[in-house]
Amino acid sequence: QVQLVQSGAEVKMPGASVRVSCQASGYSFEMYGVNWVRQAPGQGLEWMGWIGVYSGNTNYPRSLRDRVTMTTDTSTRTVYMELRSLTSDDTAVYYCARDDDSSDWYNMLWWGQGTLVTVSS
Amino acid sequence: DIQMTQSPSSLSASVGDRVTISCRASQGIRNDLGWYQQKPGKAPKRLIYAASSLQSGVPSRFSGSGSGTEFTLTISSLQPEDFATYYCLQHSRYPPTFGGGTRVEIK
């Protein structure tokens, strides 16, 4: 079965960077895109970007384009999301979510368990 | 960007009630909309895809309707395990956008 397993919780100082991983299993890794979505405490869901695992192509929203980078490692079936120049506003649970279909981008079906990133001095 | 306006933001209902949640898109999105359920501390779970198709394994009391700009999620008879927050997601136009969420609480 499809599984996305994310790395553990992180605590970071303001101005630092964080890298969250998402290891996939149970499907053909390179066939599907992966999204990242975050949720600040008590708030709604915010899409952070997408990576096409086969192509390496990425799409990021304007609001995060300067600070986020998504990469993949096909040898370990892992997708990474790095966020730089952290502020307290970046405190959130970060989720990876796989596309439902290889040609249906952003239509998220399978989700990781979430990774809490806390930014605090 | 397409704005997804979800209403109400919260509601109180009793077990057995019929519940309706709406999402309105600022532009037409065909039927490229999904509905998600999220319980505290858990990842979202997709209930409905393509506006009205029931995800495998999801109880049939959940249904979706709509196309273009107006969409609805209906729970025909609310069960105790349905108390959660619900989100719509449009993936028709870049960037994908979520509705603000509807929290369904016990009356």
HADDOCK unambig.tbl for C-alpha pairs under 7 A between the chains (distance, minus, plus):
assign (segid A and resid 44 and name CA) (segid B and resid 100 and name CA) 5.79 0.50 0.50
assign (segid A and resid 44 and name CA) (segid B and resid 101 and name CA) 6.38 0.50 0.50
assign (segid A and resid 45 and name CA) (segid B and resid 98 and name CA) 6.45 0.50 0.50
assign (segid A and resid 47 and name CA) (segid B and resid 96 and name CA) 6.94 0.50 0.50
assign (segid A and resid 47 and name CA) (segid B and resid 97 and name CA) 6.87 0.50 0.50
assign (segid A and resid 61 and name CA) (segid B and resid 95 and name CA) 6.70 0.50 0.50
assign (segid A and resid 106 and name CA) (segid B and resid 91 and name CA) 5.60 0.50 0.50
assign (segid A and resid 106 and name CA) (segid B and resid 96 and name CA) 6.42 0.50 0.50
assign (segid A and resid 107 and name CA) (segid B and resid 91 and name CA) 5.86 0.50 0.50
assign (segid A and resid 109 and name CA) (segid B and resid 46 and name CA) 6.16 0.50 0.50
assign (segid A and resid 111 and name CA) (segid B and resid 43 and name CA) 6.47 0.50 0.50
assign (segid A and resid 112 and name CA) (segid B and resid 43 and name CA) 6.98 0.50 0.50
assign (segid A and resid 113 and name CA) (segid B and resid 42 and name CA) 6.83 0.50 0.50
assign (segid A and resid 113 and name CA) (segid B and resid 43 and name CA) 5.80 0.50 0.50
assign (segid A and resid 114 and name CA) (segid B and resid 43 and name CA) 6.60 0.50 0.50
